[in-house]
Amino acid sequence: MKNSKRPPTEDMIRKLKNCLERELEGNGLFLAEEMKSSMPGLYKRGLIKTKMEMVGTKRLLCIYVSEEGKLYLENLEVE
């Protein structure tokens, strides 16, 4: 993890998993509003990345799991 020595909370991990599932299934974008308080912590740890996307006629901040985030989740599955 990037800048934080503390591991993500259970809520952060749950939201990270939900975001990755949605990406893999193609069920739409994960919006910043859905992350709520978990977003800053996951972003600081380098587990998510953000990108402005057009959704209908609006530009919204969307969340994606970074490569580091994917590796982190894979390592959780192994343990």
mmCIF file as gemmi writes it, N, C-alpha and C atoms, coordinates in Angstrom:
data_model
loop_
_atom_site.group_PDB
_atom_site.id
_atom_site.type_symbol
_atom_site.label_atom_id
_atom_site.label_alt_id
_atom_site.label_comp_id
_atom_site.label_asym_id
_atom_site.label_entity_id
_atom_site.label_seq_id
_atom_site.pdbx_PDB_ins_code
_atom_site.Cartn_x
_atom_site.Cartn_y
_atom_site.Cartn_z
_atom_site.occupancy
_atom_site.B_iso_or_equiv
_atom_site.pdbx_formal_charge
_atom_site.auth_seq_id
_atom_site.auth_asym_id
_atom_site.pdbx_PDB_model_num
ATOM 1 N N . MET Axp A 1 ? 0.839 -1.176 0 1 0 ? 1 A 1
ATOM 2 C CA . MET Axp A 1 ? 0 0 0 1 0 ? 1 A 1
ATOM 3 C C . MET Axp A 1 ? 0.88 1.234 0 1 0 ? 1 A 1
ATOM 4 N N . LYS Axp A 2 ? 0.405 2.239 -0.637 1 0 ? 2 A 1
ATOM 5 C CA . LYS Axp A 2 ? 1.15 3.464 -0.867 1 0 ? 2 A 1
ATOM 6 C C . LYS Axp A 2 ? 1.642 4.172 0.383 1 0 ? 2 A 1
ATOM 7 N N . ASN Axp A 3 ? 0.836 5.071 0.917 1 0 ? 3 A 1
ATOM 8 C CA . ASN Axp A 3 ? 1.281 5.981 1.959 1 0 ? 3 A 1
ATOM 9 C C . ASN Axp A 3 ? 0.806 5.64 3.358 1 0 ? 3 A 1
ATOM 10 N N . SER Axp A 4 ? 0.03 4.618 3.532 1 0 ? 4 A 1
ATOM 11 C CA . SER Axp A 4 ? -0.536 4.314 4.836 1 0 ? 4 A 1
ATOM 12 C C . SER Axp A 4 ? -0.034 2.968 5.325 1 0 ? 4 A 1
ATOM 13 N N . LYS Axp A 5 ? 0.375 2.936 6.577 1 0 ? 5 A 1
ATOM 14 C CA . LYS Axp A 5 ? 0.823 1.677 7.157 1 0 ? 5 A 1
ATOM 15 C C . LYS Axp A 5 ? -0.341 0.906 7.763 1 0 ? 5 A 1
ATOM 16 N N . ARG Axp A 6 ? -1.449 1.607 8.018 1 0 ? 6 A 1
ATOM 17 C CA . ARG Axp A 6 ? -2.622 0.952 8.603 1 0 ? 6 A 1
ATOM 18 C C . ARG Axp A 6 ? -3.378 0.184 7.525 1 0 ? 6 A 1
ATOM 19 N N . PRO Axp A 7 ? -3.83 -1.017 7.851 1 0 ? 7 A 1
ATOM 20 C CA . PRO Axp A 7 ? -4.611 -1.774 6.864 1 0 ? 7 A 1
ATOM 21 C C . PRO Axp A 7 ? -5.998 -1.157 6.702 1 0 ? 7 A 1
ATOM 22 N N . PRO Axp A 8 ? -6.632 -1.395 5.576 1 0 ? 8 A 1
ATOM 23 C CA . PRO Axp A 8 ? -7.993 -0.896 5.362 1 0 ? 8 A 1
ATOM 24 C C . PRO Axp A 8 ? -8.965 -1.522 6.365 1 0 ? 8 A 1
ATOM 25 N N . THR Axp A 9 ? -10.007 -0.785 6.7 1 0 ? 9 A 1
ATOM 26 C CA . THR Axp A 9 ? -11.041 -1.302 7.593 1 0 ? 9 A 1
ATOM 27 C C . THR Axp A 9 ? -11.898 -2.331 6.855 1 0 ? 9 A 1
ATOM 28 N N . GLU Axp A 10 ? -12.719 -3.054 7.602 1 0 ? 10 A 1
ATOM 29 C CA . GLU Axp A 10 ? -13.615 -4.041 6.984 1 0 ? 10 A 1
ATOM 30 C C . GLU Axp A 10 ? -14.566 -3.374 5.999 1 0 ? 10 A 1
ATOM 31 N N . ASP Axp A 11 ? -15.061 -2.183 6.35 1 0 ? 11 A 1
ATOM 32 C CA . ASP Axp A 11 ? -15.966 -1.453 5.462 1 0 ? 11 A 1
ATOM 33 C C . ASP Axp A 11 ? -15.253 -1.063 4.163 1 0 ? 11 A 1
ATOM 34 N N . MET Axp A 12 ? -14.002 -0.633 4.275 1 0 ? 12 A 1
ATOM 35 C CA . MET Axp A 12 ? -13.219 -0.273 3.079 1 0 ? 12 A 1
ATOM 36 C C . MET Axp A 12 ? -13.033 -1.486 2.182 1 0 ? 12 A 1
ATOM 37 N N . ILE Axp A 13 ? -12.705 -2.614 2.773 1 0 ? 13 A 1
ATOM 38 C CA . ILE Axp A 13 ? -12.487 -3.838 2.001 1 0 ? 13 A 1
ATOM 39 C C . ILE Axp A 13 ? -13.78 -4.266 1.308 1 0 ? 13 A 1
ATOM 40 N N . ARG Axp A 14 ? -14.898 -4.174 2.011 1 0 ? 14 A 1
ATOM 41 C CA . ARG Axp A 14 ? -16.198 -4.536 1.431 1 0 ? 14 A 1
ATOM 42 C C . ARG Axp A 14 ? -16.513 -3.646 0.221 1 0 ? 14 A 1
ATOM 43 N N . LYS Axp A 15 ? -16.284 -2.352 0.349 1 0 ? 15 A 1
ATOM 44 C CA . LYS Axp A 15 ? -16.568 -1.442 -0.757 1 0 ? 15 A 1
ATOM 45 C C . LYS Axp A 15 ? -15.602 -1.662 -1.915 1 0 ? 15 A 1
ATOM 46 N N . LEU Axp A 16 ? -14.351 -1.985 -1.606 1 0 ? 16 A 1
ATOM 47 C CA . LEU Axp A 16 ? -13.369 -2.286 -2.651 1 0 ? 16 A 1
ATOM 48 C C . LEU Axp A 16 ? -13.796 -3.53 -3.429 1 0 ? 16 A 1
ATOM 49 N N . LYS Axp A 17 ? -14.248 -4.558 -2.72 1 0 ? 17 A 1
ATOM 50 C CA . LYS Axp A 17 ? -14.722 -5.785 -3.368 1 0 ? 17 A 1
ATOM 51 C C . LYS Axp A 17 ? -15.95 -5.504 -4.236 1 0 ? 17 A 1
ATOM 52 N N . ASN Axp A 18 ? -16.893 -4.71 -3.713 1 0 ? 18 A 1
ATOM 53 C CA . ASN Axp A 18 ? -18.09 -4.364 -4.481 1 0 ? 18 A 1
ATOM 54 C C . ASN Axp A 18 ? -17.725 -3.622 -5.763 1 0 ? 18 A 1
ATOM 55 N N . CYS Axp A 19 ? -16.782 -2.714 -5.652 1 0 ? 19 A 1
ATOM 56 C CA . CYS Axp A 19 ? -16.348 -1.937 -6.814 1 0 ? 19 A 1
ATOM 57 C C . CYS Axp A 19 ? -15.732 -2.858 -7.871 1 0 ? 19 A 1
ATOM 58 N N . LEU Axp A 20 ? -14.875 -3.769 -7.445 1 0 ? 20 A 1
ATOM 59 C CA . LEU Axp A 20 ? -14.23 -4.689 -8.38 1 0 ? 20 A 1
ATOM 60 C C . LEU Axp A 20 ? -15.259 -5.625 -9.017 1 0 ? 20 A 1
ATOM 61 N N . GLU Axp A 21 ? -16.2 -6.125 -8.232 1 0 ? 21 A 1
ATOM 62 C CA . GLU Axp A 21 ? -17.24 -6.997 -8.782 1 0 ? 21 A 1
ATOM 63 C C . GLU Axp A 21 ? -18.025 -6.277 -9.871 1 0 ? 21 A 1
ATOM 64 N N . ARG Axp A 22 ? -18.368 -5.036 -9.614 1 0 ? 22 A 1
ATOM 65 C CA . ARG Axp A 22 ? -19.137 -4.27 -10.593 1 0 ? 22 A 1
ATOM 66 C C . ARG Axp A 22 ? -18.308 -4.049 -11.863 1 0 ? 22 A 1
ATOM 67 N N . GLU Axp A 23 ? -17.007 -3.782 -11.695 1 0 ? 23 A 1
ATOM 68 C CA . GLU Axp A 23 ? -16.131 -3.616 -12.869 1 0 ? 23 A 1
ATOM 69 C C . GLU Axp A 23 ? -16.089 -4.894 -13.697 1 0 ? 23 A 1
ATOM 70 N N . LEU Axp A 24 ? -15.884 -6.028 -13.039 1 0 ? 24 A 1
ATOM 71 C CA . LEU Axp A 24 ? -15.732 -7.305 -13.738 1 0 ? 24 A 1
ATOM 72 C C . LEU Axp A 24 ? -17.022 -7.769 -14.396 1 0 ? 24 A 1
ATOM 73 N N . GLU Axp A 25 ? -18.155 -7.496 -13.758 1 0 ? 25 A 1
ATOM 74 C CA . GLU Axp A 25 ? -19.437 -7.923 -14.299 1 0 ? 25 A 1
ATOM 75 C C . GLU Axp A 25 ? -19.984 -6.953 -15.335 1 0 ? 25 A 1
ATOM 76 N N . GLY Axp A 26 ? -19.403 -5.764 -15.407 1 0 ? 26 A 1
ATOM 77 C CA . GLY Axp A 26 ? -19.893 -4.767 -16.348 1 0 ? 26 A 1
ATOM 78 C C . GLY Axp A 26 ? -21.252 -4.214 -15.967 1 0 ? 26 A 1
ATOM 79 N N . ASN Axp A 27 ? -21.527 -4.153 -14.667 1 0 ? 27 A 1
ATOM 80 C CA . ASN Axp A 27 ? -22.834 -3.684 -14.176 1 0 ? 27 A 1
ATOM 81 C C . ASN Axp A 27 ? -22.867 -2.182 -13.928 1 0 ? 27 A 1
ATOM 82 N N . GLY Axp A 28 ? -22.097 -1.435 -14.638 1 0 ? 28 A 1
ATOM 83 C CA . GLY Axp A 28 ? -22.131 0.009 -14.454 1 0 ? 28 A 1
ATOM 84 C C . GLY Axp A 28 ? -20.958 0.527 -13.657 1 0 ? 28 A 1
ATOM 85 N N . LEU Axp A 29 ? -20.912 1.812 -13.521 1 0 ? 29 A 1
ATOM 86 C CA . LEU Axp A 29 ? -19.807 2.483 -12.852 1 0 ? 29 A 1
ATOM 87 C C . LEU Axp A 29 ? -20.054 2.578 -11.354 1 0 ? 29 A 1
ATOM 88 N N . PHE Axp A 30 ? -18.978 2.591 -10.602 1 0 ? 30 A 1
ATOM 89 C CA . PHE Axp A 30 ? -19.054 2.793 -9.163 1 0 ? 30 A 1
ATOM 90 C C . PHE Axp A 30 ? -18.794 4.272 -8.932 1 0 ? 30 A 1
ATOM 91 N N . LEU Axp A 31 ? -19.777 4.978 -8.408 1 0 ? 31 A 1
ATOM 92 C CA . LEU Axp A 31 ? -19.686 6.428 -8.253 1 0 ? 31 A 1
ATOM 93 C C . LEU Axp A 31 ? -19.094 6.803 -6.906 1 0 ? 31 A 1
ATOM 94 N N . ALA Axp A 32 ? -18.473 7.977 -6.862 1 0 ? 32 A 1
ATOM 95 C CA . ALA Axp A 32 ? -17.843 8.459 -5.633 1 0 ? 32 A 1
ATOM 96 C C . ALA Axp A 32 ? -18.834 8.507 -4.476 1 0 ? 32 A 1
ATOM 97 N N . GLU Axp A 33 ? -20.093 8.843 -4.754 1 0 ? 33 A 1
ATOM 98 C CA . GLU Axp A 33 ? -21.11 8.92 -3.698 1 0 ? 33 A 1
ATOM 99 C C . GLU Axp A 33 ? -21.314 7.579 -3.008 1 0 ? 33 A 1
ATOM 100 N N . GLU Axp A 34 ? -21.055 6.491 -3.718 1 0 ? 34 A 1
ATOM 101 C CA . GLU Axp A 34 ? -21.256 5.165 -3.148 1 0 ? 34 A 1
ATOM 102 C C . GLU Axp A 34 ? -20.134 4.778 -2.19 1 0 ? 34 A 1
ATOM 103 N N . MET Axp A 35 ? -18.97 5.389 -2.328 1 0 ? 35 A 1
ATOM 104 C CA . MET Axp A 35 ? -17.835 5.094 -1.461 1 0 ? 35 A 1
ATOM 105 C C . MET Axp A 35 ? -17.954 5.802 -0.115 1 0 ? 35 A 1
ATOM 106 N N . LYS Axp A 36 ? -18.531 6.986 -0.129 1 0 ? 36 A 1
ATOM 107 C CA . LYS Axp A 36 ? -18.702 7.815 1.062 1 0 ? 36 A 1
ATOM 108 C C . LYS Axp A 36 ? -17.399 7.956 1.83 1 0 ? 36 A 1
ATOM 109 N N . SER Axp A 37 ? -17.381 7.59 3.1 1 0 ? 37 A 1
ATOM 110 C CA . SER Axp A 37 ? -16.214 7.843 3.943 1 0 ? 37 A 1
ATOM 111 C C . SER Axp A 37 ? -15.033 6.928 3.637 1 0 ? 37 A 1
ATOM 112 N N . SER Axp A 38 ? -15.226 5.859 2.895 1 0 ? 38 A 1
ATOM 113 C CA . SER Axp A 38 ? -14.13 4.939 2.574 1 0 ? 38 A 1
ATOM 114 C C . SER Axp A 38 ? -13.223 5.47 1.474 1 0 ? 38 A 1
ATOM 115 N N . MET Axp A 39 ? -13.73 6.374 0.659 1 0 ? 39 A 1
ATOM 116 C CA . MET Axp A 39 ? -12.974 6.833 -0.508 1 0 ? 39 A 1
ATOM 117 C C . MET Axp A 39 ? -11.617 7.446 -0.163 1 0 ? 39 A 1
ATOM 118 N N . PRO Axp A 40 ? -11.529 8.389 0.772 1 0 ? 40 A 1
ATOM 119 C CA . PRO Axp A 40 ? -10.212 8.982 1.049 1 0 ? 40 A 1
ATOM 120 C C . PRO Axp A 40 ? -9.174 7.957 1.516 1 0 ? 40 A 1
ATOM 121 N N . GLY Axp A 41 ? -9.591 7.046 2.389 1 0 ? 41 A 1
ATOM 122 C CA . GLY Axp A 41 ? -8.662 6.045 2.9 1 0 ? 41 A 1
ATOM 123 C C . GLY Axp A 41 ? -8.168 5.099 1.819 1 0 ? 41 A 1
ATOM 124 N N . LEU Axp A 42 ? -9.08 4.652 0.961 1 0 ? 42 A 1
ATOM 125 C CA . LEU Axp A 42 ? -8.684 3.749 -0.127 1 0 ? 42 A 1
ATOM 126 C C . LEU Axp A 42 ? -7.802 4.471 -1.139 1 0 ? 42 A 1
ATOM 127 N N . TYR Axp A 43 ? -8.12 5.724 -1.405 1 0 ? 43 A 1
ATOM 128 C CA . TYR Axp A 43 ? -7.338 6.507 -2.367 1 0 ? 43 A 1
ATOM 129 C C . TYR Axp A 43 ? -5.92 6.749 -1.833 1 0 ? 43 A 1
ATOM 130 N N . LYS Axp A 44 ? -5.814 7.128 -0.559 1 0 ? 44 A 1
ATOM 131 C CA . LYS Axp A 44 ? -4.499 7.374 0.048 1 0 ? 44 A 1
ATOM 132 C C . LYS Axp A 44 ? -3.648 6.114 0.074 1 0 ? 44 A 1
ATOM 133 N N . ARG Axp A 45 ? -4.281 4.967 0.194 1 0 ? 45 A 1
ATOM 134 C CA . ARG Axp A 45 ? -3.552 3.699 0.213 1 0 ? 45 A 1
ATOM 135 C C . ARG Axp A 45 ? -3.218 3.205 -1.196 1 0 ? 45 A 1
ATOM 136 N N . GLY Axp A 46 ? -3.715 3.908 -2.21 1 0 ? 46 A 1
ATOM 137 C CA . GLY Axp A 46 ? -3.434 3.535 -3.59 1 0 ? 46 A 1
ATOM 138 C C . GLY Axp A 46 ? -4.258 2.365 -4.087 1 0 ? 46 A 1
ATOM 139 N N . LEU Axp A 47 ? -5.357 2.047 -3.393 1 0 ? 47 A 1
ATOM 140 C CA . LEU Axp A 47 ? -6.157 0.887 -3.752 1 0 ? 47 A 1
ATOM 141 C C . LEU Axp A 47 ? -7.238 1.199 -4.776 1 0 ? 47 A 1
ATOM 142 N N . ILE Axp A 48 ? -7.555 2.485 -4.963 1 0 ? 48 A 1
ATOM 143 C CA . ILE Axp A 48 ? -8.512 2.895 -5.984 1 0 ? 48 A 1
ATOM 144 C C . ILE Axp A 48 ? -7.933 4.039 -6.796 1 0 ? 48 A 1
ATOM 145 N N . LYS Axp A 49 ? -8.506 4.226 -7.982 1 0 ? 49 A 1
ATOM 146 C CA . LYS Axp A 49 ? -8.167 5.379 -8.814 1 0 ? 49 A 1
ATOM 147 C C . LYS Axp A 49 ? -9.486 6.015 -9.246 1 0 ? 49 A 1
ATOM 148 N N . THR Axp A 50 ? -9.42 7.272 -9.604 1 0 ? 50 A 1
ATOM 149 C CA . THR Axp A 50 ? -10.635 7.991 -9.983 1 0 ? 50 A 1
ATOM 150 C C . THR Axp A 50 ? -10.514 8.509 -11.412 1 0 ? 50 A 1
ATOM 151 N N . LYS Axp A 51 ? -11.672 8.694 -12.033 1 0 ? 51 A 1
ATOM 152 C CA . LYS Axp A 51 ? -11.702 9.211 -13.396 1 0 ? 51 A 1
ATOM 153 C C . LYS Axp A 51 ? -13.053 9.875 -13.629 1 0 ? 51 A 1
ATOM 154 N N . MET Axp A 52 ? -13.028 11.029 -14.297 1 0 ? 52 A 1
ATOM 155 C CA . MET Axp A 52 ? -14.276 11.703 -14.646 1 0 ? 52 A 1
ATOM 156 C C . MET Axp A 52 ? -14.859 11.004 -15.874 1 0 ? 52 A 1
ATOM 157 N N . GLU Axp A 53 ? -16.13 10.603 -15.78 1 0 ? 53 A 1
ATOM 158 C CA . GLU Axp A 53 ? -16.809 9.899 -16.866 1 0 ? 53 A 1
ATOM 159 C C . GLU Axp A 53 ? -18.115 10.608 -17.19 1 0 ? 53 A 1
ATOM 160 N N . MET Axp A 54 ? -18.518 10.545 -18.449 1 0 ? 54 A 1
ATOM 161 C CA . MET Axp A 54 ? -19.827 11.058 -18.845 1 0 ? 54 A 1
ATOM 162 C C . MET Axp A 54 ? -20.882 10.004 -18.51 1 0 ? 54 A 1
ATOM 163 N N . VAL Axp A 55 ? -21.844 10.399 -17.708 1 0 ? 55 A 1
ATOM 164 C CA . VAL Axp A 55 ? -22.964 9.53 -17.355 1 0 ? 55 A 1
ATOM 165 C C . VAL Axp A 55 ? -24.208 10.296 -17.756 1 0 ? 55 A 1
ATOM 166 N N . GLY Axp A 56 ? -24.798 9.875 -18.867 1 0 ? 56 A 1
ATOM 167 C CA . GLY Axp A 56 ? -25.904 10.646 -19.441 1 0 ? 56 A 1
ATOM 168 C C . GLY Axp A 56 ? -25.351 11.977 -19.943 1 0 ? 56 A 1
ATOM 169 N N . THR Axp A 57 ? -25.839 13.051 -19.378 1 0 ? 57 A 1
ATOM 170 C CA . THR Axp A 57 ? -25.371 14.38 -19.79 1 0 ? 57 A 1
ATOM 171 C C . THR Axp A 57 ? -24.472 15.012 -18.738 1 0 ? 57 A 1
ATOM 172 N N . LYS Axp A 58 ? -24.14 14.262 -17.685 1 0 ? 58 A 1
ATOM 173 C CA . LYS Axp A 58 ? -23.319 14.801 -16.595 1 0 ? 58 A 1
ATOM 174 C C . LYS Axp A 58 ? -21.956 14.139 -16.549 1 0 ? 58 A 1
ATOM 175 N N . ARG Axp A 59 ? -20.966 14.911 -16.112 1 0 ? 59 A 1
ATOM 176 C CA . ARG Axp A 59 ? -19.641 14.35 -15.833 1 0 ? 59 A 1
ATOM 177 C C . ARG Axp A 59 ? -19.578 14.027 -14.348 1 0 ? 59 A 1
ATOM 178 N N . LEU Axp A 60 ? -19.341 12.762 -14.028 1 0 ? 60 A 1
ATOM 179 C CA . LEU Axp A 60 ? -19.31 12.326 -12.642 1 0 ? 60 A 1
ATOM 180 C C . LEU Axp A 60 ? -17.972 11.678 -12.321 1 0 ? 60 A 1
ATOM 181 N N . LEU Axp A 61 ? -17.564 11.789 -11.064 1 0 ? 61 A 1
ATOM 182 C CA . LEU Axp A 61 ? -16.344 11.16 -10.598 1 0 ? 61 A 1
ATOM 183 C C . LEU Axp A 61 ? -16.629 9.68 -10.352 1 0 ? 61 A 1
ATOM 184 N N . CYS Axp A 62 ? -15.935 8.822 -11.088 1 0 ? 62 A 1
ATOM 185 C CA . CYS Axp A 62 ? -16.143 7.375 -10.982 1 0 ? 62 A 1
ATOM 186 C C . CYS Axp A 62 ? -14.91 6.727 -10.364 1 0 ? 62 A 1
ATOM 187 N N . ILE Axp A 63 ? -15.135 5.617 -9.699 1 0 ? 63 A 1
ATOM 188 C CA . ILE Axp A 63 ? -14.099 4.909 -8.951 1 0 ? 63 A 1
ATOM 189 C C . ILE Axp A 63 ? -13.768 3.596 -9.655 1 0 ? 63 A 1
ATOM 190 N N . TYR Axp A 64 ? -12.479 3.311 -9.72 1 0 ? 64 A 1
ATOM 191 C CA . TYR Axp A 64 ? -11.994 2.04 -10.268 1 0 ? 64 A 1
ATOM 192 C C . TYR Axp A 64 ? -10.983 1.454 -9.304 1 0 ? 64 A 1
ATOM 193 N N . VAL Axp A 65 ? -10.896 0.146 -9.233 1 0 ? 65 A 1
ATOM 194 C CA . VAL Axp A 65 ? -9.902 -0.515 -8.392 1 0 ? 65 A 1
ATOM 195 C C . VAL Axp A 65 ? -8.564 -0.469 -9.136 1 0 ? 65 A 1
ATOM 196 N N . SER Axp A 66 ? -7.531 0.015 -8.46 1 0 ? 66 A 1
ATOM 197 C CA . SER Axp A 66 ? -6.201 0.097 -9.072 1 0 ? 66 A 1
ATOM 198 C C . SER Axp A 66 ? -5.574 -1.292 -9.118 1 0 ? 66 A 1
ATOM 199 N N . GLU Axp A 67 ? -4.474 -1.411 -9.835 1 0 ? 67 A 1
ATOM 200 C CA . GLU Axp A 67 ? -3.758 -2.699 -9.884 1 0 ? 67 A 1
ATOM 201 C C . GLU Axp A 67 ? -3.319 -3.111 -8.487 1 0 ? 67 A 1
ATOM 202 N N . GLU Axp A 68 ? -2.872 -2.142 -7.704 1 0 ? 68 A 1
ATOM 203 C CA . GLU Axp A 68 ? -2.47 -2.434 -6.327 1 0 ? 68 A 1
ATOM 204 C C . GLU Axp A 68 ? -3.663 -2.929 -5.511 1 0 ? 68 A 1
ATOM 205 N N . GLY Axp A 69 ? -4.839 -2.347 -5.761 1 0 ? 69 A 1
ATOM 206 C CA . GLY Axp A 69 ? -6.055 -2.786 -5.084 1 0 ? 69 A 1
ATOM 207 C C . GLY Axp A 69 ? -6.428 -4.207 -5.458 1 0 ? 69 A 1
ATOM 208 N N . LYS Axp A 70 ? -6.273 -4.54 -6.732 1 0 ? 70 A 1
ATOM 209 C CA . LYS Axp A 70 ? -6.569 -5.901 -7.187 1 0 ? 70 A 1
ATOM 210 C C . LYS Axp A 70 ? -5.626 -6.905 -6.545 1 0 ? 70 A 1
ATOM 211 N N . LEU Axp A 71 ? -4.344 -6.555 -6.47 1 0 ? 71 A 1
ATOM 212 C CA . LEU Axp A 71 ? -3.364 -7.433 -5.818 1 0 ? 71 A 1
ATOM 213 C C . LEU Axp A 71 ? -3.685 -7.603 -4.336 1 0 ? 71 A 1
ATOM 214 N N . TYR Axp A 72 ? -4.082 -6.508 -3.698 1 0 ? 72 A 1
ATOM 215 C CA . TYR Axp A 72 ? -4.432 -6.567 -2.276 1 0 ? 72 A 1
ATOM 216 C C . TYR Axp A 72 ? -5.592 -7.544 -2.061 1 0 ? 72 A 1
ATOM 217 N N . LEU Axp A 73 ? -6.623 -7.45 -2.892 1 0 ? 73 A 1
ATOM 218 C CA . LEU Axp A 73 ? -7.768 -8.356 -2.761 1 0 ? 73 A 1
ATOM 219 C C . LEU Axp A 73 ? -7.379 -9.801 -3.053 1 0 ? 73 A 1
ATOM 220 N N . GLU Axp A 74 ? -6.519 -10.009 -4.03 1 0 ? 74 A 1
ATOM 221 C CA . GLU Axp A 74 ? -6.052 -11.368 -4.33 1 0 ? 74 A 1
ATOM 222 C C . GLU Axp A 74 ? -5.326 -11.949 -3.141 1 0 ? 74 A 1
ATOM 223 N N . ASN Axp A 75 ? -4.486 -11.139 -2.5 1 0 ? 75 A 1
ATOM 224 C CA . ASN Axp A 75 ? -3.747 -11.612 -1.326 1 0 ? 75 A 1
ATOM 225 C C . ASN Axp A 75 ? -4.673 -11.934 -0.159 1 0 ? 75 A 1
ATOM 226 N N . LEU Axp A 76 ? -5.77 -11.209 -0.029 1 0 ? 76 A 1
ATOM 227 C CA . LEU Axp A 76 ? -6.751 -11.516 1.02 1 0 ? 76 A 1
ATOM 228 C C . LEU Axp A 76 ? -7.381 -12.886 0.785 1 0 ? 76 A 1
ATOM 229 N N . GLU Axp A 77 ? -7.641 -13.205 -0.483 1 0 ? 77 A 1
ATOM 230 C CA . GLU Axp A 77 ? -8.252 -14.488 -0.823 1 0 ? 77 A 1
ATOM 231 C C . GLU Axp A 77 ? -7.318 -15.654 -0.49 1 0 ? 77 A 1
ATOM 232 N N . VAL Axp A 78 ? -6.012 -15.44 -0.634 1 0 ? 78 A 1
ATOM 233 C CA . VAL Axp A 78 ? -5.025 -16.493 -0.404 1 0 ? 78 A 1
ATOM 234 C C . VAL Axp A 78 ? -4.88 -16.784 1.087 1 0 ? 78 A 1
ATOM 235 N N . GLU Axp A 79 ? -4.97 -15.747 1.909 1 0 ? 79 A 1
ATOM 236 C CA . GLU Axp A 79 ? -4.76 -15.911 3.354 1 0 ? 79 A 1
ATOM 237 C C . GLU Axp A 79 ? -5.851 -16.681 4.03 1 0 ? 79 A 1
